Amino acid sequence: MRSRSFIFRYLKPFSGFLILNMLFSILSALFSVFSLVSFAPFLSLLFKDEVFTKSSGSASLISGLMENITLYLKGIIATQGKGAALIILAASMILLFLLKNIFLYLATWFMAPVRNGAVKNIRNDLYHKILILPLSFYNHHKKGDIISRISSDVQEVDEGIMKPIQQIVIDLFMFTATFAALFFISLKLTLFVMILLPISGIIISRVTRKLKRSAPKMQQRMGDLISQTEETLSGIRIIKAFNAIDFSRERYEKSNNLFTWIKNGVYRRTDLASPLSEFLGTIVVAIILVFGGSLILKHNSNLTPELFIAFLVLFVQAINPVKNLASAYSSIQKGKASSGRIKQLLAAEEIITEKENALRKYSFNHSIEFRNLSFSYEHESVLKNINLEIQKGKSVAIVGASGAGKSTMVDLIPRFYDCTEGELCIDSVSVKEYVISDVRALTGFVSQDTILFNDTVFNNIAFGQENVSEADIVEAARIANAHEFIVNLKEGYQTMIGDRGNKLSGGQRQRLSIARAVLRNPPILILDEATSALDTESERLVQDALEKIMKNRTTIAIAHRLTTIRNMDEIIVMDKGEIVERGTHKFLYESNGIYRKLCDMQNIA
């Protein structure tokens, strides 16, 4: 997707506002030209006995306009004197400039919803994209870099592309209207100018060309800085504990120095565009003064002194649009780097896709089946030939060493990943045949890494569900052994729990997570190390809550603490991505295999 089509796709919904913007830009440009041309009769009135002398043989539109103004002013002078004519001319200029600026404001007024609306839609699309991308995507991309794309890169597109587009529309019409007036005043002088301007344009483009190469590096370094900041905030306790403050500061400053060095280069080239274009414009004006003045002195053209002054005023006015267009070009080159990073994220492959006319699935009826299932992650085999059937209402525990594939195995059920070989079926139908949201609605998660949000207790329990009553929230909290500590909080269920629930203890956070799962009331419950990070008292409360919600549910539990799974209907032992043992606690313990070794390490009999 090219940059232009990418931007136009987001501008298209606001085409009505764009048309109005163009209309008022045209009117502003026309009144700008009229207001500047009015200087000619003003000068003629001040410095000549006649208001305006018709140039012999001149038949241009501007000359015709001047003659009509002349006839009107002659009538005013004849009846009221030159003073009155001067006042009328001044009032006319004020009116023309007023109309020009009113139309200019209206043009920018209608452009505001275009610019802000397009940027809003880009942000919405990016946020939606990061919600639907598979978990494997985040294994390769830093969170800070993704945050940079949705924040600073989008802001750069706004400032570097959307804002210049707004300026380009206005300046393009201004430039066109001004040059049209210049053609009418003197064709020969305007053609001479058009030979000079491309030369200055080539010089400016050479200066700004390097921006396209430097800008992506700048945005990439900004992503690195945000990543380091995010990692620091997440690991601040470890940084302090290991006396790594100086190390972290030096690493950050090194990245920041490199970012600043690249940014200085980009800014210097960007800032050079405006003064360079103004200086080149001044050179062109000086050349025009010499060339145009010689035409008047030699009397070999239809150009009169007052028209030449009008020509110069218009040309100087045209320099600003040219200068703005040069600056806009520089900004767009810088903005293209950010738009490229945004497009890259939007174009990221959605590996987990929903087939057309997918089946709806509202209930879990009899079983979950792993059929000759294998999973590889980037050519690295994680699961190998898994065959397992979990009947409805049964509780199954999965144990094994770290890296054995336990979490990957349960992540396949809600389609966080898709198997690379074999099939995963729910009620004898492949999960790939179902609507993804329906499959995920059947499962509830309680994990070791409790994810809570900077919101109230009430909203964290009700997360993802609408129209939930307070009675339902309280009942879910009671089942999760959370109600007692919640009501003792300062504002009860309306207490804000802080970033990731940092105002609560580990056990309290876990019980809120369980209450959230209880409220959802899923037929399939997945427990991933749900009690491994808790103290003894918190573990007892959490384990009691888990036992309550496991009743009448199909439960799949990943556990390192084997005491919590002794009463499970079946225990699956995994090693290097394969199921190596399966059975009840008693059977596996007496089998003297891997499970027995794990029990002996934890002093479990």
N, C-alpha and C positions, 0 to 999 in steps of 0.2 A: 504494500500500500504506500503510494507516494505521499509526500507531505501535503501537497495541495488537495488530493482527494480525501486525505485524513481530516484536514481542517474543514473542507467543504461539506463533508458528511455531517459535521456538528453544526455548521452554519445553516444548512438546508431547512431545518424546522422553523427558522426565524426569517424566512425569505420576505415575508410581508414587511417586517421592520427594516430589512435591508433595502427594500425598494423605497420606503419612505426616507431612509437615510440618504440614499442617492438623489432623490428628488430635491430634498432641502439642501444637499451639498451643491447641486447644480444651481439652485436659486441663489445660494450664498456666493458662489463663484461669479455669477452674472452681475449681482449687485456690487461685488467687490470691484469688478472691471469698470462698471458705470461710475462708481465713486471715484476711482482713480483717473478715469478719462475726464471727469469734471474739472480736474486741475487745469486743463488746457484753456478753456474759456476764462477761468479765474485769472490765470497768468496774463492772458490777452487783455482782459479788462484792466488789469493793473498797469501793464507796461506799453499798451498801444492806444492810439486814439480810436481805432476801430476795435470792435470786440473780437472779431475773428475774420481773417482775410481768406477768402477761398483760394485754394491753390489751383493754378491754371492746369486744366486737364485732369484734376483729381476727381475721381468718382467713387472713392472708397466709402464703405458704410460709416466709418468713423468721421470722415469729412462731411458726409451728409448729416450726421448727427450734430456735428459742430455748427453747420449752417443753420439748422433748425433752432439750436440754442441761441445762435447769433440773432436771428430774426426776433426771437422772443425777448432777448435782452435789450435789443435796440428799441423795442417798443417801451420797455420799462425805463430805459435811460431818457427817451424822448419825453416821457410824462412825469417821471419821478426823480431822475438823475442817476448818476453812477453809484452813489452811496446806497440807494435802494436796490440796485442791481447786485451790488456786492453782498448785501444782506441776504438776498434771495439765493444767490449762489452758495453762500455759506450754509444757509438753512437746508438747501438741497443736498449738500455734501453730508451734513449731519444725518438727514433722513436716510440717504443711501447707505451710509455706514451703519446706521441703526438697523435697517432691514437686513443688511449683510450679516450682522452679528446675531440677529434674532434667528435667521435661517440656519446659521452655523450652530447655534445652541440647539435648535430643533433637530438638526442632523445628529449631533452627539447624544441628544436625549433619546432618540429612537435607536441609537447604536448600543446604549447601555444594556438593555435586555438581551441583545444579540451576544455581546461579549460575555456577560455574566452567565447567561443561559447556556452558552456553548461550554464554558469552563465547568459549570455545574454538572452538565451531562457527562463530560469527560471524567470528572471525579466519581460520579455515580457508576459509570461503566467500569472504572478501575476497581472500585470497592466491590462491585458485584463479581468481578473477575477473580479477585483474591479470595472471595468466599467459595467459588465453585472449582478453583484449581485443586488438583489432587494433592494429598499430603507429600507425595514424592517431590513435588515442585519445590517445597520449602526446605527440603534436605540439601538443595543446591544453591539456594538464594538467601542472602542475608536479610533478616527482617528490616534492618536499617536501610538497606538499599531499596526495598519495596516501599518503605515509608517515605523515602526520598522521592520516589517516582510519583507517589500520590499527593505529595505536598510540594516540595520545591520545584520538581519538574513541571507539575501542572501550573504553578505560579509563574514559572519561566515561560511557559506557552502563553499564558495570559499577557505577561508584560512584553514578551519577545515576538509574539505573532498576532494575538488578538488586538492588542493596542495599536501596533503598527498598521494592521489592516484598517482599523478605524481611521487612522491618519492618512493612509494611502488613498482611501476613497475620497476624502475631502481634498487632499492636495492634488490628486489626479485631475479632478474636475477644475480645480483652481488653475492648475498648470495649462489645461486644455483651453479654458476660457480666455486666459491671459494671452496665450500664444495666438489664438484666433484673432484677438484684438490687435496684436502686433502685426499679423499678416495684413489686416485691413489698413493699418497705418502706413506700413512700408514693406512691400514684398521683398525688395532687394536687401534691406537691412536685416529682416527676419531670416532670410536664407543664409546670410552671412553669419548670424548668430547660431543657426542650427549646425553649421560646420564646426564652430568652436566648442559647443556644449558636449558632443560625444567624446571629445578628447579628455575633458575633465571627468566625464563619467567613467572612462576606462581607467584613469588614474585611481579614482575612488574605489572601484571594484577590485583592483589589485591589492589595495590596502586591506579590504575587508574579507578577501577570499580566505585568509588564514584563520578567520574566526570559525569556519566550518570544521576545521581540523582540531582547534583548541577547545571548543565548547563541549564536545562529548567528554573529554578528559576532565573538564571542570565539574560536570554533573556527576561523573563517576566518583571523583574524589569527595564530593559532597555526600554521596551515598555511603562512602567509607566512614566519614566523620559521624554521620547519624548512627551507623552500625556500632561504632566504638562507644558512642554515648549510650545507646540502648544496652549494650553488653555491660557497661560500667554500672548503670542503674540496677541491672538485674543481679550483678555479682559484687555489689559494693561491700557486702559483709566479708567475702573472701579476700577482696583487695585490701581491706583494712587488717584482716587477720594475718595475712602473709606479708604485711609491711610493703605492699606493692604500690603505694600511692605515687612515689617518685617514678617508678617504672611505667605505670599507667599514664602519668602526666607526660613523661618524655615521649612515649609512643603516640599519644594524641597530638602533642605539639609538632612532632615530625610530620604527621599526616596533614595537620592544619597549615604548616609552613609550605608544604608542597601545593596544597589547594590554593593558598594565597598567592603563591608565585604564578601559578597557571591563571588565576583570576586576574592578577595585575596585567598580564599580557593581553587577555581578552578585553578588559576595560580600556587599556591604552589604545588598542586598535579601534574599538567601538567609538571612543571619545575623539579619535582623530578624524572620523568621517565628517562631522559637522564643521569644525574649523577649516578643514581642508577644502570642503565644498564651498564654504563662504569665501575663502581666499581665492580660489579658482574663479568664483563668480565675480569677485572684484576685478580680477585681471581681464575677464571678458567685458565687464562694464567699461573699463579704461579703453580697451580696444574699440568698443562701440562708440565711445565718445570721439575718438580720433576719426574713425571711419564715417560715422554719421555727420560729425562736424564738417568734414571735408566735403561731403555731399551738399550740405547747405551753403558752404562758402563758395563752392564752384557753381552753384545755381543750376546743376544739371539733373535735378530730381524734383519731384512734386512735394518733397518733405519740407514743411515749414518749421520754424523754430519752436512754436508752441506744440506742434505735433511731435517734434523730436523730444521735447521735454516729457510729453505724455508717454512716448515710447520708452524713455528711460525709466520713468516712474513705474510703468507696467512691468518692464523687464526686471527691475530691482524687486518688485513684488513677486515675480516669478521665481526669483532665486530661493526664497524661503520654501516653496513647495519642493524644488529640486533638492535643497539641503535636507528637508524632512524625508524625502523619498530615499536619499542616500543613507540617512540614519536608520530609517525603517528597514532598508535592505540589510544593514549590519545587524539590527536586532533580530530580524527573521532568521539570519544565518545562525545566530546563537540559539534562537528558539527551536530551530530544526533539530538540534542535538537533543533537546528535552522531548520534543515530539517523537523522535526516533526511539527513545527509551520507553516512552509511554506506549507506542505502537508495539514494541517488543513484548511488553507485559500483556497487552490486550490480545496479541497473537499467540501467546503461549498455548501449547496444545492441551486441550481438555481430555486427558487420557480416559477418565471415567465419564463415559457418555451414556445417555439414555436412548434406547432404540425407539424408532418411530412406532406409534400405536402400542406403547408399552402397557403391560397388564397392570391393573390396579390390585393392590394387596392390602386389605384392611384387617386381617386376622392371621394368627399363627395357629395352625390346626394340628400338625402331628410330628414334624421332625425337621432338623437341620442336618444336611448331609454334605460331607466332603468326599468327592468321588475322584480318586486318582489325581488329587490336586497337587500342583507344584507352583512355586512362585519364585521368580528371579528378579533381582533388583540390579539393573545395569550389569548384566552378565554375571552377577554374583548370586549363586543359588541360596535361597533362604529357607524354602520349604520343599520337601521332596516326597512325592507319592503319598500324600496324606489321604487315608481312608478312615472316615469316622462318621458315625450317625448319633445324633443327640436327640433323644425322644422328648416330646413335649412334657413339661413338668419335672424333668430330671435335673439334677444338679451335677455338673461336671467340673473338675478342677484340672488345670494344666500347670504342670511344674517342670522344672529343668533349670540348667545353668543359664546365666545371662548370655544372650545371643543365640539361644536355641531355636528362636522363631515363635515364641509363645504369643507376644503382642501382635506380630504380623498376622498370625493365624486368626485371632479374633477380629482384627481390623478388616479382614476380608468379608465378614458377615454384613456390616452396614455399607460395604463397597467404598471404604476409604482407599482400598487398592482393589485391583482385579487380578485373579489368578492368571498365570501365563500358560498353564496346562491344566487339563481336567475341568471339573465343574464344582461349584458350590451351589447347592439347592436348598430352597426353603419350601417345604411341602411338595417335594419332588419336582419343582420347577426351578430352573436356573435363576439366580438373583438378577442376572443381566436382562431377563425378560420382564422384570417388574419396573414400575415407576420408582426411581431412586428414593424420593422423599417418603414413599410408602414403606419401603424396606427399613429406612432409618427410623420411621415412626414406631416400628415394632420393637426397637431396642432401647434400653436405657443404660447409661454408662456411669460408673463410679470408679474413678482412677486414683492412683497415688498422688499424681500432680493435680490437686484440686484447682479447677479453673472457676474463679468467681469474678464478678465485675464490680466496678466502682459505682455501686447503686445501693438501693435499700435491701434489707433482708427479704422483704416481701417480693420485690422484683427479681431477686436472684433465685428464689424458690419457684416463682412463676415464669422463669425465663423461657421464651419461645412459645408461650401459650397465652391466649387472649380470653378475656371475660372470665377470669378465675375469681371465685368468691373468697372472702377472708376465711370463711369456715373451712374451705378445702385446704387453704394454706396452713392453717393452724393444725388441722388433722394430719397433714403430711409431716409437719414439724414434730408432732407428738410421736408418730410412728418412728421417726428418725432420732428420737431422744434429743431433740433440739429445742422444743418449746420452752423448757425451763430456763435455759440460758438466754433465750431470745427475749422473754418478758422481763428479764433483769437488765437488759440493755437500756441505755438512757431513753431512747425513743421506741423501744420495742421493735415491732416488725418494720417500722419506718426508719430504723437506724441505718445511716450510711456506713458501709463496712470498709471503705477505702480501696485503694488500688490492689487488685487481686485478693481482696479480703484481708489485708494486712492488719486490720484492727482486731481481728479475731485470732484465737489460738488454732493450732493445727487440727485438734480434735473438733473444735467448733466449725471450722471450715468444712471438714469432711462430713459432718452431720448435716450441714446445709446442702452439700452436694447430694447426699442420700435423700434428703427431703425433696430436692428437685426431681430426682428419679422416681420417688414415691408418687408425687403429684402427677407425673406423666403416665404412671401406671402401665408400663410396657410389659408385654408377655414374655420378652426375652431380656434378661438382665446380665450385663457384662461387668465383672468386677476385676479391675486391673491393679493388683497390689494395694487394695483399698485400705489396709490397716498397717502397712509396713513401716510408715514413718511416724507412728504415734507412740506416745508413752502408754504405760500399762493401763491406767485409769481410762484414758481416752479410747484405747483399743477395746476395752471391755464394753464401753458405751456404744461405740461404733459397731462392734461385732454383734451386739444385741440388736441394734437397729437393722443390720444386714440380715440377720436371721428372721426378723419379722417380715421384711419385704421379699425374702426368697421363697416364702411359702406360696404354693400354687403358681410358681413361676419357673420357667426354664432358666437356669442359672449357669453361666460359664465364668469360672473364677480363675484368674492367674494369681499364684501365691508363692511367696518365698517362705513365709511362716507356715510351716506344715501343720501346726496345731489348729489352724483355722479351717482346715479342709478335711479333717479326719472322718467326718460324718457324711462326706459327699457320696453320691450314688456311684460315681466312677472317677478315678484319677488317671489322667493321661500324662505320661512321662515323656518328655521330648529331649532329644540330644542331636545337635548339628542338623536341625531342620527336619528330623524324622521322629515318628512315634516309635519309641523303643520298648515301652511297657504300658500296660493299661489294666485297670482292675480296681478293687476296693482297697482301702488303706491296709486292712488285715492281710489280704491276698498278696499285695505288693511287698509288704514288710517281710512276710514269710518267704517271699521268692528270692530274697538275698541279692537283689540287683541294684540298679542305680538309685531307685527310690529308697532302698534300705540304707544306702550310704548317705543320702541326703538327711534321712531321719537321724542317723547316728551322729551326724555333725551338729544337729540341733538337740541332741539328747532326748529324742522322742522314741517311745517304745510302742 
